[in-house]
Amino acid sequence: MKRPKLLASSTFQLTLVYIVLFGASVMLLMGYLYWATIGFMSDQIDATVEAEIKGLAEQYRRQGIGGLISVINERVLRNPKGEALYLLVNRDGFPLAGNLEQWPSAVEDGDGWISFYLTGAPLGSELPHVARARVINVQGHYQLLVGRDIYNLLAVRALIERSLVWGVGITVALALLGGAFMARSVRRRLEVINQTTRRIRSGDLSLRIPRTHSGDEFDELAEHLNKMLDQLEQLMEGIRHVTHNIAHDLRTPLTRLRNRLEFLSREPASEQVREQIGEIIEEADQLLNTFNALLRISRIESGGYASQFERVELGPLLSDCAELYEALAAEKHQTLVLDLQSGIYVMADRDLLFQAVVNLLDNAIKYSPEGGSIGLQLRGFKNAIISVWDQGEGIPESERSKVTERFYRIDKDRSTPGNGLGLSMVKAVVEMHGGTLELKDNDPGLRVNIILPRAEESGRPNGRGETPALPPTQA
């Protein structure tokens, strides 16, 4: 399953890493503040209780039980909110002084302190009122409990915990929004570069990546890429010009030579001389085909056919291709299998697309064994897919990226007639139409897929018309 573009963005992924690191840092900082604040407040409470216990013990030593009761009651009166807790009981558990009605059911904390819930807490409290206290024996006859209601401590702790959760949540949300904004901003800049490079790949080397002149990294990248494209355009134009001139200049004398040989073949001569002249004419025809193919590829790559695009229905076009080569397949006792989906349209140069397909059919028939099958298939999905397959020996995977280069031929095929330009021409035609060419294993044989963008469904389809039977460029 393909990931959404935003999640696949490197900028967004870096932002996620930043969020994790920043979130961890915030949590560590808040955790430290939490630990320090709660620890400080707890220590203050414990220190206050310890000091009161020492003071009350000293009061008992000086004034006895009566003085202790008097001091406890006085402190209770000075603490109307009940935050300070006192309870003095005799050995029978009877309360003598303090603001607790009875001895509480407490839980020991293990360090000499006890904790218990306070009854009669104010209504509307968000948190329970919990007390933290110390207990001492007074001369073995009395027990004294001194503590504090730690509601405020618990409230502060809950506030810090909520602040920690909200702080991390808001930070992550803002970071995600910022990351998404930055990722979209960067992606928009990159998409301009990608769209331009895709159009350049389709053959328009005159295009350049637009610059914002902001002086940032993307603007600098666009400047360097444009300079590289300037050099590439000059080199490609030079190569194309040289190729075109060589092919054009040599085609004329070769045509004259062939015509003279044709004239000589009509003159009285021995059978041996006539055969030799015929062989020379065939060689001249082969050279002329090569030069014509070079000129055709050069014109395709320069965009010379782009103005001839029209809305073409592929089904009838491919039927014409099959009809043209059906007789040739029958000569080798081969079966031509058609599987054409109807109603599929593309914007194309009808003649060039026809020539590309018949080149593939010519190769399929040429390299398939006698009695084998050749297939021509058309399927329409998001794109239109034209497939030509055979049952020959196929092309090794290591060679598939090379066979579309000009004049490249596999060693085992060098004895077969051809010039190594057939697939080069097909690739040039496909790329001119904004499509892609795929070479895959047919097991056995080779399957060649031409993938083209489909035309819009609106508008009337073009008529079938007459498709000229152009000669294939020999592979």
Stockholm file with secondary structure:
# STOCKHOLM 1.0

chainA/1-475         MKRPKLLASSTFQLTLVYIVLFGASVMLLMGYLYWATIGFMSDQIDATVEAEIKGLAEQYRRQGIGGLISVINERVLRNPKGEALYLLVNRDGFPLAGNLEQWPSAVEDGDGWISFYLTGAPLGSELPHVARARVINVQGHYQLLVGRDIYNLLAVRALIERSLVWGVGITVALALLGGAFMARSVRRRLEVINQTTRRIRSGDLSLRIPRTHSGDEFDELAEHLNKMLDQLEQLMEGIRHVTHNIAHDLRTPLTRLRNRLEFLSREPASEQVREQIGEIIEEADQLLNTFNALLRISRIESGGYASQFERVELGPLLSDCAELYEALAAEKHQTLVLDLQSGIYVMADRDLLFQAVVNLLDNAIKYSPEGGSIGLQLRGFKNAIISVWDQGEGIPESERSKVTERFYRIDKDRSTPGNGLGLSMVKAVVEMHGGTLELKDNDPGLRVNIILPRAEESGRPNGRGETPALPPTQA
#=GR chainA/1-475 SS CCCCHHHHCHHHHHHHHHHHHHHHHHHHHHHHHHHHHHHHHHHHHHHHHHHHHHHHHHHHHHHHHHHHHHHHHHHHHTCTTCCEEEEEEETTCCEEEESCSSCCCCEECSSSEEEEECSSCCTTCSSCCEEEEEEEEETTTEEEEEEEECHHHHHHHHHHHHHHHHHHHHHHHHHHHHHHHHHHHHHHHHHHHHHHHHHHHTTCTTCCCCCCCSCSHHHHHHHHHHHHHHHHHHHHHHHHHHHHHHHHHHHHHHHHHHHHHHHHTTSSCCHHHHHHHHHHHHHHHHHHHHHHHHHHHHHHHTTTTGGGCEEEEHHHHHHHHHHHHHHHHHHTTCEEEEEECSSCEEEECHHHHHHHHHHHHHHHHHHSCTTCEEEEEEEESSEEEEEEECCSCCCCGGGTTTTTSTTCCCGGGTTSSCCSCHHHHHHHHHHHTTCEEEEEECSSSEEEEEEEECCCSCSCCCCCCCCCCCCCCCC
#=GC SS_cons         CCCCHHHHCHHHHHHHHHHHHHHHHHHHHHHHHHHHHHHHHHHHHHHHHHHHHHHHHHHHHHHHHHHHHHHHHHHHHTCTTCCEEEEEEETTCCEEEESCSSCCCCEECSSSEEEEECSSCCTTCSSCCEEEEEEEEETTTEEEEEEEECHHHHHHHHHHHHHHHHHHHHHHHHHHHHHHHHHHHHHHHHHHHHHHHHHHHTTCTTCCCCCCCSCSHHHHHHHHHHHHHHHHHHHHHHHHHHHHHHHHHHHHHHHHHHHHHHHHTTSSCCHHHHHHHHHHHHHHHHHHHHHHHHHHHHHHHTTTTGGGCEEEEHHHHHHHHHHHHHHHHHHTTCEEEEEECSSCEEEECHHHHHHHHHHHHHHHHHHSCTTCEEEEEEEESSEEEEEEECCSCCCCGGGTTTTTSTTCCCGGGTTSSCCSCHHHHHHHHHHHTTCEEEEEECSSSEEEEEEEECCCSCSCCCCCCCCCCCCCCCC
//
